[in-house]
Amino acid sequence: MFDWMAWTTPVAVFFTCIVLMLIGMTVWEIQSPTVERKGFLPMTTTRGDRLFIGLLTAAYINLAWVGLGEKMAQWFSLEAEPSVWISFVLSMLVLALVLRKG
């Protein structure tokens, strides 16, 4: 069923985190309905809006990291491409920032 995708450990952890966040946000929304607010994003947003924007941002960070991995190895004279775990941590920090302050 999932043969079409290269399921590495970082990919599995990334998607597991997304599923857990969606479940957690659903439960949180049921327990405490959200109120629109304005943060550093240029519009008023709800928790769900910020989660969606944060997940898109996290995906773009990971795609850029994978796409530029070979170039980064050349630029910084690395023996191998940088680990995708770095992009995972970076994308989760950006996601947390958007959820908290966005």
N, C-alpha and C positions, 0 to 999 in steps of 0.2 A: 504494500500500500504506500509506503513512504520511500520506495526505491528511487524516485525521481530526484531526491535531494541528498546532498552529502551531509549526513547527520554526524557531525563531529561533536565532541563533548561541549565546546563553547556554544555551538548552535543550539544544542538541546537545552543547555542551561539558560540561554537567552530566551527561547520560546517558553520554557517552563516559568521563568520569571514573569513574562508577559501574561500568561494564563493566570498565575497566582495574583497578579495585580488586578486583572479584570474581575476575578472572583472577589477579591478584597474590596475593590471599589464598589461593586454591586451591593455587597453586604453593608458597607458604610453608607451608601446612598439610601438604602432601605431604612437603616437605623436613624440617620440624620440627613434629611434632604438638604441639598446644597443651596447656597446663595451666591448669586453672581457678584464678582468683585473685580477690581482693576489692579493689576500688578504691573510688572515691567513689559508685559505683552501689550501691543497697541490696541487692545479691545477688552471689553469686559468678558470674563470667562467663568464657567462653572468648573467644578473638579473634573468632570468628564471631558470638557473641552481641553483643559490643561493636560490630562492624561493622553488624549489623542495627539495633541501637538507634541508632547514629550516623547511619545512612542515613535512618531514620524521622525523627530529629530534624532532619536537614538538609532533608528534604522539607517538614516542617512550617514551618521557618524560611522557606523559599522561598515556600510558599503564603501564609503570613502577610504576607510582604513584598509580594507581588503584590496580595493582598486589601486591604492597608492603604495601598497606594501613593498613591491619590487623597487619602486622609485625611492622610497625611504631607505631601503637597504643600500642603494647606490649613493644617495645624498649623504648619508651618515657613515658610509664605509662599514656597514655591518656584514657579518658573515652570512646571515640568513634574514629573512623578512621578520619584522617585529611581530610578536605574539598577538593573536586576536584577543587574548585576555585583557590586554591593555585597552583596546577599543571597547571591550565589554564594560570594564570598570569606568572608563571615561563616559560612555553613553549612559550608564546608570546614574552617574553623578549629575550629568546634564538633565536627565529625566527628573531626578529628585529636585533639582533647582527649579525647573519649570513648574513642577507640581507645587512646590512650597511658595515660590515668590512670583510666579508668572501670572 
